[in-house]
Amino acid sequence: MEHPLSIPELQDEFSKDRLDKNLNRITAYNQDLKQKLMNRKNEGSYEVITDQGLEKTLIVNNLQLTSRYDRQAFAKFRCRKLKLDQIIVVFGFGLGDEVCYLSQVTSYDIYVIILNPRLFYEIIGRLDKIDVLLSPNIHLVIPDETFPFTENSIINPVELYIEQSVYNNLKTKLINIIDDFYLKDFVDNTLEDEAEANLKANYDFLKTATLLSEDDLISFDKKIAIAAAGPSLKNNLDTIKSLKKVQNITLIAIDVVIKYLLKHGIIPEVIVTSDSHITPEIIGDITEYKDNLRNSLLIFSAKTPRNVIDQFHCKKRVLFTARQTKFFDYIAKEQADFVRINGSVLNLAAEIAIKAKPKNILLFGTDFAFLDNQTHAGRSNSANLFRDIGTVTVKCNDGAVRNTVKPYTYYRYLLEQTISQNKEISFDNYSKTGAVILGTNLVVD
């Protein structure tokens, strides 16, 4: 017979005396935790009110923190897939319900990641009967932005959205993980399904196409610049021009920014396009600049529309994925996946640059964030270039918090993974108004 769970009692009002008492008990064994809490207790803004259903909970910044009907049952339900015979990680304290449940069903270590330290202060000042939080296997953690995700964990999703300026990078990573099935389907499967018509149309054409190989990368310089389409690119046009004049730099441009660069007198050595839904209209009319690109290299994917490929009169190379070899029966699997193709065209450009083994990669326009209503350089209102996907906020290099969309945070997450896997390469980020990208060196004039 199961015993009823014991969870801390939530009081209507915050009490400074209760806070001090509880905080001293919780941090008695860990003064480092207390200092880290003190260092971050003023970060963010939280409006907290009590909400009463069958049980009491909190509404924080207009979001309901826990169930208000049966907190115990909900905690048990959320933990149902955890393996109780190994270490467990809980992202987000909530009201401590999941922690209390787990402390009574496992003796293994439970690491509780405090995602909103200032809110944690408020909650601890409202809780009575916190003895269960003092169990020796409960470890409260004030993380840094790079805290790793582990499979045997649960995430309190509400805490990811309450105040996104606090631990923004970590929270957006966790949002991506929660949404992973949807986002991965959108990025890898939905778009792949959309590409079927392009694959069929390209079947005969690609029989005579040349695959990208190591030989094509030999001419790349040891310093490679990537020009993405973020609105900050307009602030770096002179920098790109100056660098190309005085240094040996290979410039890789993604498709949607090519016209903008050409219009400002910048000719990239490499152009990358990969999306199945890219069109000549999205790229823009580059007829007057075609001769300028005759010495450039176009790298495209097997699903790139033919009318986009035909826009460019230059050397061309194609990339196939292993999955596509099922359709293109004249391509062997060992000829596919020359570089990793997932995420956005920017992610592909980064993978191509890395394959050339440079010492340094310079990132321009890698914003992953809106600037006012602008998502792409050179377009006053470019919100219609992406699909109607949920908006979130992201912390940027200048300290501002700006809007973005979930796929952008997913692409940034993929780029950060790529960067972390190539520590021998220095990545310099020139986007001062773009999202923070872990592993890069922010270049400030």
For each residue, the residues with C-beta under 8 A, 3 or more apart:
1:
2:
3: 104
4: 72
5: 72 75 76 100 101 104
6: 100 104 129 132
7: 71 72 75 95 96 97 100 101 132
8: 95 96 100 127 128 129 130 132 133
9: 127 128 129
10: 50 56 57 58 95 126 127
11: 15 18 126 127 128
12: 50 56 126
13: 126
14: 18 19 48 122 125 126
15: 11 18 19 125 126
16: 19 20 125
17: 20 21
18: 11 14 15 21 22 124 125 126 127 128
19: 14 15 16 22 23 121 124 125
20: 16 17 23 24
21: 17 18 24 25
22: 18 19 25 26 124 125 127 130
23: 19 20 26 27 34 37 121 124
24: 20 21 27 28
25: 21 22 28 130 134
26: 22 23 33 124 130 133 134 140
27: 23 24 30 31 33 34 37
28: 24 25
29:
30: 27 33 34 140
31: 27 34 35
32: 35 36
33: 26 27 30 36 37 140 141 142
34: 23 27 30 31 37 38
35: 31 32 38 39
36: 32 33 39 40 117 142
37: 23 27 33 34 40 41 114 117 120 121 142
38: 34 35 41
39: 35 36
40: 36 37 43 117 118 142 166
41: 37 38 117 118 121
42: 118
43: 40 117 118 165 166
44: 116 118 119 163 165 166
45: 61 163
46: 60 61 116 118 119 122 162 163
47: 60 61 62
48: 14 58 59 60 119 122
49: 58 59
50: 10 12 56 57 58 59
51: 56 57 58 59 64 68
52: 55 56 68
53: 56 57 68 69
54: 68 69 70
55: 52 67 68 69 70 71
56: 10 12 50 51 52 53 68
57: 10 50 51 53 64 65 66 67 68 71 95
58: 10 48 49 50 51 64 65 66 95 123 126
59: 48 49 50 51 62 63 64 65
60: 46 47 48 63 65 119 158 162
61: 45 46 47 162 163
62: 47 59
63: 59 60 158 161 162
64: 51 57 58 59 68 158
65: 57 58 59 60 94 95 158 159 162
66: 57 58 71 74 94 95 97 158
67: 55 57 70 71 73 74
68: 51 52 53 54 55 56 57 64 71
69: 53 54 55 74
70: 54 55 67 73 74
71: 7 55 57 66 67 68 74 75 95 97
72: 4 5 7 75 76 97 101
73: 67 70 76 77
74: 66 67 69 70 71 77 78 97
75: 5 7 71 72 78 79 97 98 100 101
76: 5 72 73 79 80 101
77: 73 74 80
78: 74 75 98 154
79: 75 76 82 98 101 102 105 154
80: 76 77
81:
82: 79 88 102 152 153 154
83: 86 88 152
84: 88 102 105 106 108
85: 106 108
86: 83 108 152
87: 108 109 110 111 150 152
88: 82 83 84 102 106 108 109 110 111 152 153 154
89: 110 111 113 150 152 153 154
90: 93 98 99 102 110 111 112 113 153 154 156
91: 113 115 153 154 155 156 159 174
92: 113 115 116 155 156 157 158 159 160
93: 90 96 99 112 114 115 120 123 140 156 159
94: 65 66 97 98 156 158 159
95: 7 8 10 57 58 65 66 71 123 127
96: 7 8 93 99 100 123 127 130 132 133
97: 7 66 71 72 74 75 94 100 101
98: 75 78 79 90 94 101 102 154 156
99: 90 93 96 102 103 110 112 132 133 138
100: 5 6 7 8 75 96 97 103 104 132 133
101: 5 7 72 75 76 79 97 98 104 105
102: 79 82 84 88 90 98 99 105 106 110
103: 99 100 106 110 132 133 135 137 138
104: 3 5 6 100 101 132
105: 79 84 101 102
106: 84 85 88 102 103 110 137
107: 137
108: 84 85 86 87 88 137
109: 87 88 137 139
110: 87 88 89 90 99 102 103 106 137 138 139
111: 87 88 89 90 139 141
112: 90 93 99 138 139 140 141
113: 89 90 91 92 141 143 147
114: 37 93 117 120 140 141 142 143
115: 91 92 93 143 156 159 160 166 167 170 171
116: 44 46 92 119 120 159 162 163 166 167
117: 36 37 40 41 43 114 120 121 142 166
118: 40 41 42 43 44 46 121 122 166
119: 44 46 48 60 116 122 123 159 162 163
120: 37 93 114 116 117 123 124
121: 19 23 37 41 117 118 124 125
122: 14 46 48 118 119 125 126
123: 58 93 95 96 119 120 126 127
124: 18 19 22 23 26 120 121 127 130
125: 14 15 16 18 19 22 121 122
126: 10 11 12 13 14 15 18 58 122 123
127: 8 9 10 11 18 22 95 96 123 124 130
128: 8 9 11 18
129: 6 8 9 132
130: 8 22 25 26 96 124 127 133 134
131: 134
132: 6 7 8 96 99 100 103 104 129 135 138
133: 8 26 96 99 100 103 130 138 140
134: 25 26 130 131 138
135: 103 132 138
136:
137: 103 106 107 108 109 110
138: 99 103 110 112 132 133 134 135
139: 109 110 111 112
140: 26 30 33 93 112 114 133
141: 33 111 112 113 114 147
142: 33 36 37 40 114 117
143: 113 114 115 147 167 170
144: 147 170
145: 167 168 169 170 436 438
146: 169 170 438
147: 113 141 143 144 170
148:
149: 153 173 174 177
150: 87 89 153
151:
152: 82 83 86 87 88 89
153: 82 88 89 90 91 149 150
154: 78 79 82 88 89 90 91 98
155: 91 92 160 174 177 178
156: 90 91 92 93 94 98 115 159 160
157: 92 160 161 178
158: 60 63 64 65 66 92 94 161 162
159: 65 91 92 93 94 115 116 119 156 162 171
160: 92 115 155 156 157 164 171 174 175 178
161: 63 157 158 164 175 392
162: 46 60 61 63 65 116 119 158 159
163: 44 45 46 61 116 119 166
164: 160 161 168 171 172 392 393 394 395 401
165: 43 44 168 393 395 401
166: 40 43 44 115 116 117 118 163 171
167: 115 116 143 145 170 171
168: 145 164 165 171 172 393 394 395 401 436
169: 145 146 172 173 395 436 438
170: 115 143 144 145 146 147 167 173 174
171: 115 159 160 164 166 167 168 174 175
172: 164 168 169 175 176 392 394 409 412 413
173: 149 169 170 176 177 409 413
174: 91 149 155 160 170 171 177 178
175: 160 161 171 172 178 179 392 406 409
176: 172 173 179 180 183 406 409 410 413
177: 149 155 173 174 180
178: 155 157 160 174 175
179: 175 176 182 183 406 410
180: 176 177 183 184
181: 184 185
182: 179 185 186
183: 176 179 180 186 187 406 407 410
184: 180 181 187 188 189
185: 181 182 188 189 190
186: 182 183 189 190 191 389 407
187: 183 184 190 191 342 343 344 407 410
188: 184 185 191 192 342
189: 184 185 186 192 193
190: 185 186 187 193 194
191: 186 187 188 194 195 275 276 277
192: 188 189 195 196 276 303 323
193: 189 190 196
194: 190 191 197 276 277
195: 191 192 198 199 276 303
196: 192 193 199 200
197: 194 200 201
198: 195 201 202 276 302 303 304 305 306
199: 195 196 202 203 302 303 324 327 328
200: 196 197 203
201: 197 198 205 305 306
202: 198 199 205 206 302 303 304 306
203: 199 200 206 207 327 328
204: 207
205: 201 202 208 209 306
206: 202 203 209 302 318 328
207: 203 204 330
208: 205
209: 205 206 316 317 318
210: 316 317 318
211: 317 318 319 320 335 338
212: 216 299 317 318 319 338 339 352
213: 216 217 317 338
214: 217 218
215: 218
216: 212 213 219 297 317
217: 213 214 220 352 355 356 357
218: 214 215
219: 216 250
220: 217 224 250 269 270 353 356 358
221: 224 248 249 250 358
222: 248 358 359 360
223: 247 248 249 250 358 359 360 361 362
224: 220 221 249 250 251 252 353 356 358 360 361 362
225: 240 243 244 249 250 251 252 361 362 363 364
226: 251 252 253 254 346 349 350 353 361 362 363 364 366
227: 233 240 251 252 253 254 257 261 266 268 364 365
228: 233 254 257 346 349 363 364 365 366 367
229: 233 254 256 257 260 365 375 376 377
230: 233 365 366 367 368 369 371 375 376 377 431 434
231: 234 365 367 370 371 374 375 376 377 433
232: 235 236 364 365 367 371 377 430 431 432 433 434
233: 227 228 229 230 236 237 257 260 364 365 377 378
234: 231 237 377 378
235: 232 432 433
236: 232 233 239 240 364 365 430 431
237: 233 234 240 241 261 264 266
238: 241 242
239: 236 242 243 364 430
240: 225 227 236 237 243 244 251 266 364
241: 237 238 244 245 265 266
242: 238 239 245 246
243: 225 239 240 246 247 249 362
244: 225 240 241 247 249 251 266
245: 241 242
246: 242 243
247: 223 243 244
248: 221 222 223
249: 221 223 224 225 243 244 362
250: 219 220 221 223 224 225 269 270 356 358
251: 224 225 226 227 240 244 266 267 268 269 270
252: 224 225 226 227 268 269 270 271 272 349 352 353
253: 226 227 257 258 261 268 270 271 272
254: 226 227 228 229 257 258 271 272 273 345 346 349
255: 258 271 272 273 275 278 282 283 308 345
256: 229 278 282 283 345 376 385
257: 227 228 229 233 253 254 260 261 365 376 377 378
258: 253 254 255 261 262 268 271 283 284 286
259: 262 263 283 284 285 286 289 378
260: 229 233 257 263 264 284 377 378
261: 227 237 253 257 258 264 266 267 268
262: 258 259 265 266 267 286 289 292 293
263: 259 260 289 378
264: 237 260 261
265: 241 262
266: 227 237 240 241 244 251 261 262
267: 251 261 262 292 293 296
268: 227 251 252 253 258 261 271 296
269: 220 250 251 252 295 296 297
270: 220 250 251 252 253 296 297 298 299 352
271: 252 253 254 255 258 268 293 296 297 298 299 312 314
272: 252 253 254 255 299 300 345 348 349 352
273: 254 255 278 283 298 299 300 301 304 308 309 345
274: 278 300 301 303 304 319 341 345 348
275: 191 255 278 303 304 344 345
276: 191 192 194 195 198 303 304 305
277: 191 194
278: 255 256 273 274 275 282 283 304 305 308 345
279: 282 283 305 307 308
280: 283 284 285 307 308 311
281: 284
282: 255 256 278 279 385
283: 255 256 258 259 273 278 279 280 286 308 311
284: 258 259 260 280 281
285: 259 280 288
286: 258 259 262 283 289 290 293 311
287: 290
288: 285
289: 259 262 263 286 292 293
290: 286 287 293 294 312 313
291: 294 313
292: 262 267 289
293: 262 267 271 286 289 290 296 312 313 314
294: 290 291 313 314
295: 269 314
296: 267 268 269 270 271 293 312 314 315
297: 216 269 270 271 314 315 316 317
298: 270 271 273 309 312 314 315 316 317
299: 212 270 271 272 273 316 317 318 319 352
300: 272 273 274 304 308 309 316 317 318 319
301: 273 274 304 318 319 320 321 341 348
302: 198 199 202 206 318 319 320 321 324 328
303: 192 195 198 199 202 274 275 276 324
304: 198 202 273 274 275 276 278 300 301 308 309
305: 198 201 276 278 279 308 309
306: 198 201 202 205 309 310
307: 279 280 310 311
308: 255 273 278 279 280 283 300 304 305 311
309: 273 298 300 304 305 306 312 316
310: 306 307
311: 280 283 286 307 308
312: 271 290 293 296 298 309 316
313: 290 291 293 294
314: 271 293 294 295 296 297 298
315: 296 297 298
316: 209 210 297 298 299 300 309 312
317: 209 210 211 212 213 216 297 298 299 300
318: 206 209 210 211 212 299 300 301 302
319: 211 212 274 299 300 301 302 338 339 341 348
320: 211 301 302 324 325 328 331 335 336 337 338
321: 301 302 324 325 336 337 341
322: 325 333 336 337
323: 192 326
324: 199 302 303 320 321 327 328 331 336
325: 320 321 322 328 329 331 332 333 335 336
326: 323 329
327: 199 203 324
328: 199 203 206 302 320 324 325 331
329: 325 326
330: 207
331: 320 324 325 328 335 336
332: 325 335 336
333: 322 325 336
334:
335: 211 320 325 331 332 338
336: 320 321 322 324 325 331 332 333
337: 320 321 322 340 341
338: 211 212 213 319 320 335 355
339: 212 319 348 351 352 354 355
340: 337 351 418
341: 274 301 319 321 337 348 351
342: 187 188 347 414
343: 187 346 347 348 410 411 414 415
344: 187 275 347 348 407 411
345: 254 255 256 272 273 274 275 278 348 349
346: 226 228 254 343 349 350 366 411 415
347: 342 343 344 350 351 411 414 415 418
348: 272 274 301 319 339 341 343 344 345 351 352
349: 226 228 252 254 272 345 346 352 353
350: 226 346 347 353 354 361 415 418
351: 339 340 341 347 348 354 355 418
352: 212 217 252 270 272 299 339 348 349 355 356
353: 220 224 226 252 349 350 356 358 361
354: 339 350 351 357 358 361 418 422 425
355: 217 338 339 351 352
356: 217 220 224 250 352 353
357: 217 354
358: 220 221 222 223 224 250 353 354 361 425
359: 222 223 425 426
360: 222 223 224 425 426 427 428
361: 223 224 225 226 350 353 354 358 425 426 427 428
362: 223 224 225 226 243 249 428 430 443
363: 225 226 228 366 427 428 429 430 431 437 440
364: 225 226 227 228 232 233 236 239 240 430 431
365: 227 228 229 230 231 232 233 236 257 377 431 434
366: 226 228 230 346 363 415 429 431 434 437
367: 228 230 231 232 371 431 433 434 435
368: 230 394 404 408 409 411 412 434 435 437
369: 230 394 396 402 403 404 408 433 434 435
370: 231 373 374 375 383 402 403 404
371: 230 231 232 367 374 402 433
372:
373: 370 381 382 383
374: 231 370 371 377 379 380 381 382
375: 229 230 231 370 379 382 383 385 386
376: 229 230 231 256 257 379 382 385
377: 229 230 231 232 233 234 257 260 365 374
378: 233 234 257 259 260 263
379: 374 375 376 382 385
380: 374
381: 373 374 384
382: 373 374 375 376 379 385
383: 370 373 375 386
384: 381
385: 256 282 375 376 379 382
386: 375 383 389 405 407
387:
388:
389: 186 386 405 406 407
390: 405 406
391: 403 404 405
392: 161 164 172 175 403 404 405 406 409
393: 164 165 168 401 402 403 404
394: 164 168 172 368 369 401 402 403 404 408 409 412 435 436
395: 164 165 168 169 399 400 401 435 436
396: 369 399 400 401 402 433 434 435 436
397: 429 431 432 433 434 435 436 442
398: 432 433
399: 395 396
400: 395 396 433
401: 164 165 168 393 394 395 396
402: 369 370 371 393 394 396 433 435
403: 369 370 391 392 393 394
404: 368 369 370 391 392 393 394 408 409 435
405: 386 389 390 391 392 408 409
406: 175 176 179 183 389 390 392 409 410
407: 183 186 187 344 386 389 410 411
408: 368 369 394 404 405 411 412 435
409: 172 173 175 176 368 392 394 404 405 406 412 413 435
410: 176 179 183 187 343 406 407 413 414
411: 343 344 346 347 368 407 408 414 415
412: 172 368 394 408 409 415 416 435 437
413: 172 173 176 409 410 416 417
414: 342 343 347 410 411 417 418
415: 343 346 347 350 366 411 412 418 419 437
416: 412 413 419 420 437 438 439
417: 413 414 420 421
418: 340 347 350 351 354 414 415 421 422
419: 415 416 422 425 427 437 438 439 440
420: 416 417 423 438 439
421: 417 418
422: 354 418 419 425
423: 420
424:
425: 354 358 359 360 361 419 422
426: 359 360 361 441
427: 360 361 363 419 437 439 440 441
428: 360 361 362 363 440 441 443
429: 363 366 397 434 437 440 441 442 443
430: 232 236 239 362 363 364 443
431: 230 232 236 363 364 365 366 367 397 434 435
432: 232 235 397 398 442 444
433: 231 232 235 367 369 371 396 397 398 400 402
434: 230 232 365 366 367 368 369 396 397 429 431 437
435: 367 368 369 394 395 396 397 402 404 408 409 412 431
436: 145 168 169 394 395 396 397
437: 363 366 368 412 415 416 419 427 429 434 440
438: 145 146 169 416 419 420
439: 416 419 420 427
440: 363 419 427 428 429 437
441: 426 427 428 429
442: 397 429 432
443: 362 428 429 430
444: 432
445:
